[in-house]
Amino acid sequence: MQLWVGLGNPGAKYAGNRHNIGFMALDRIAADHGFGPWRAKFQGQVSEGRFGSTRVVLLKPETFMNLSGQSVRAAADFYKVEPSDITVFHDELDLAPGKCRLKQGGGHAGHNGLRSIHQHISPDYARVRLGIGHPGHKDRVAGYVLNDFPKAEQEMLDDLLRGLSDGAPALAAGEGSKFLNAVSLRVAPPRSSTGTKAPEKTDVPAPQQAATQKKEAAEDTRSPFDKLKDHFRK
């Protein structure tokens, strides 16, 4: 089985924050794939379901971001899962809005939720890094992540969440590239070909060509009968 953790802060006040994109991701996956109702457990909210033969438990810690590791450790101990069976969905300042990356292990890069999980279970878990962009200066980070996504980014956010849901079965199957491709198809779908053939180029621009033909016609003083005779002489 696998444990998927979405990071965020509990309560309506934080629901639309950039910092809560991990919660949003799990909510969309649970709704789209018929997971069970959310239940209070492990200092968080839990929903269970399957992708084929793979059982997946979704966990949204309600300890607030800085203590997320407590909830993750409690769930990991109960289900007896190793860090390698845990995937954490979280906001990523170092990625542009709408970007998604998959990573196994590594540092926490100053993310307080990841820092707490490191302390409780080790850094050897997978991460789905969800881009929210950077405010430009480290002093503005706290306010930035605790603000809601602006209206201009709502369509992007919806596409990203739909892509995560589309790719969830592949993620559960360990097919990382297929998962990322599903996200990409939602966020940046390929442009369809119109099939319109470009007009053929001529040596003389159309306006100039028309003027030349008109001039030639004006200079031709032959009668229709003479033109017909000349045509058959060629």
C-alpha positions in Angstrom: 0.0 0.0 0.0 1.0 3.7 -0.3 0.5 6.7 1.8 0.0 10.0 0.0 0.3 13.2 2.1 -1.0 16.6 1.1 0.5 19.5 3.0 -1.5 22.6 4.1 -3.1 24.3 7.1 -6.5 23.3 8.4 -9.6 25.6 8.4 -11.5 27.8 6.0 -9.1 30.7 6.6 -6.3 28.9 4.8 -8.3 26.8 2.3 -7.4 28.9 -0.8 -3.8 29.7 0.2 -0.8 28.8 -2.1 0.5 26.9 0.9 -2.5 24.6 0.8 -2.1 23.3 -2.8 -1.2 19.9 -1.3 -4.6 19.7 0.3 -6.2 20.8 -2.9 -4.4 18.0 -4.9 -5.6 15.2 -2.6 -9.2 16.6 -2.5 -9.3 16.5 -6.3 -7.9 13.0 -6.5 -10.3 11.6 -3.8 -13.3 13.2 -5.6 -12.4 12.1 -9.1 -11.5 8.5 -8.2 -14.3 7.6 -5.8 -12.2 7.4 -2.6 -14.0 7.0 0.7 -15.3 9.8 2.8 -12.7 11.8 4.8 -12.4 10.7 8.4 -10.6 12.3 11.4 -7.5 10.1 12.2 -3.8 10.5 12.9 -4.2 14.2 13.8 -5.5 14.8 10.3 -8.1 13.7 7.7 -7.9 10.4 6.0 -9.5 9.0 2.8 -8.9 5.5 1.4 -9.2 4.0 -2.1 -7.5 2.0 -4.8 -5.9 2.3 -8.2 -6.2 -1.2 -9.6 -4.7 -3.5 -7.0 -2.8 -0.7 -5.2 -4.3 0.5 -2.0 -3.7 4.2 -1.4 -4.4 6.2 1.8 -4.7 9.9 1.5 -3.7 12.0 4.5 -4.2 15.7 5.2 -2.4 16.6 8.5 -4.3 19.0 10.6 -1.4 19.9 13.0 -0.6 23.0 11.0 2.3 23.0 8.5 5.2 23.1 11.0 4.1 19.9 12.8 3.0 17.9 9.7 5.6 15.2 10.6 3.6 14.1 13.7 0.6 13.2 11.7 2.6 11.5 9.0 4.6 9.4 11.5 1.4 8.3 13.3 -0.2 7.1 9.9 3.1 5.5 8.8 3.3 3.5 12.0 -0.3 2.4 11.9 -0.2 1.2 8.3 3.4 -0.1 8.6 4.7 1.7 5.5 8.3 2.7 4.9 9.3 6.2 3.8 9.8 4.8 0.3 6.0 4.1 0.2 5.1 7.7 1.1 4.5 10.5 -1.4 4.1 14.1 -0.2 2.3 16.7 -2.4 3.5 20.2 -1.5 3.9 23.8 -2.7 7.3 24.7 -4.3 8.6 28.3 -4.5 11.4 27.4 -6.9 9.0 26.3 -9.6 6.8 28.6 -11.8 3.1 28.4 -11.2 1.6 25.4 -12.9 4.8 23.4 -13.1 5.1 20.0 -11.5 8.1 17.9 -10.7 8.6 14.5 -9.1 11.5 13.8 -6.7 12.7 11.0 -4.6 14.4 11.9 -1.4 16.6 15.0 -0.9 16.5 18.1 1.3 13.6 20.2 2.5 14.8 23.5 1.0 13.5 25.4 4.0 9.9 24.2 3.6 8.6 23.8 7.2 6.2 21.0 6.4 9.0 18.9 4.8 11.4 19.8 7.6 9.0 18.3 10.1 8.5 15.2 8.0 12.3 14.8 7.8 12.5 14.9 11.5 9.9 12.2 12.1 10.4 9.7 9.3 13.7 10.5 7.4 14.1 12.3 4.0 13.7 9.1 2.0 10.1 9.7 0.7 8.9 10.9 -2.7 7.7 14.4 -3.3 5.3 15.9 -5.9 6.5 19.5 -6.1 3.8 21.9 -7.2 5.0 25.2 -8.5 3.6 28.4 -7.0 6.4 30.8 -8.0 8.5 33.1 -5.8 7.6 36.6 -4.6 11.1 37.8 -5.4 12.5 38.3 -1.9 12.8 36.0 1.0 11.3 38.5 3.4 8.0 38.3 1.4 7.8 34.5 1.4 5.6 34.0 4.5 2.9 36.5 3.4 3.1 35.2 -0.2 2.5 31.5 0.6 -0.3 32.4 3.1 -2.2 34.4 0.4 -4.8 32.8 -1.9 -4.1 32.1 -5.5 -5.1 35.2 -7.5 -8.0 35.1 -10.0 -5.5 35.3 -12.9 -4.0 31.9 -11.8 -7.3 30.1 -11.1 -7.5 28.5 -14.6 -3.9 27.4 -14.3 -4.6 25.9 -10.8 -7.6 24.0 -12.1 -5.6 22.5 -15.0 -2.8 21.5 -12.7 -5.2 19.8 -10.2 -7.0 18.0 -13.1 -3.7 16.8 -14.4 -2.6 15.4 -11.0 -5.9 13.5 -10.9 -5.5 12.2 -14.4 -2.0 11.0 -13.6 -2.8 9.5 -10.2 -3.1 5.9 -11.4 0.3 6.1 -13.1 1.8 7.6 -9.9 0.4 4.7 -7.9 1.9 2.2 -10.4 5.3 3.8 -10.1 5.2 5.2 -13.6 6.6 8.7 -12.9 7.1 9.8 -16.5 3.5 8.8 -17.4 2.3 10.7 -14.4 4.2 13.9 -15.3 3.0 13.6 -18.9 -0.6 13.5 -17.8 -0.1 16.7 -15.9 1.6 18.3 -18.8 -1.3 17.4 -21.2 -3.6 19.4 -18.9 -1.4 22.4 -18.2 0.2 22.8 -21.6 -1.7 20.7 -24.2 -0.2 20.3 -27.6 -1.5 22.7 -30.3 -3.8 21.1 -32.9 -2.9 21.6 -36.5 -5.3 23.6 -38.6 -4.3 21.9 -41.8 -4.3 25.2 -43.7 -1.8 25.3 -46.5 0.3 28.5 -46.7 -0.3 30.4 -49.9 2.3 29.8 -52.7 4.9 32.4 -53.1 5.3 34.2 -56.4 8.3 36.0 -57.7 6.2 39.2 -58.1 4.0 40.5 -55.2 0.3 40.2 -55.9 -0.5 43.9 -56.2 2.5 44.5 -58.5 1.6 41.4 -60.6 -2.0 42.6 -61.1 -0.8 46.0 -62.2 1.6 44.4 -64.7 -1.2 42.2 -66.2 -3.5 45.2 -66.5 -0.8 47.3 -68.3 0.0 44.4 -70.7 -3.7 44.1 -71.5 -4.0 47.8 -72.2 -1.1 47.8 -74.6 -2.4 44.9 -76.7 -4.3 46.4 -79.6 -5.0 43.2 -81.5 -8.5 42.3 -82.5 -10.1 39.2 -81.0 -9.7 37.4 -84.4 -5.9 38.3 -84.6 -5.4 37.1 -81.0 -7.1 33.8 -81.9 -4.8 33.3 -85.0 -1.7 34.2 -82.9 -2.8 31.6 -80.3 -2.8 28.8 -82.9 0.5 29.8 -84.3 2.3 29.1 -81.0 
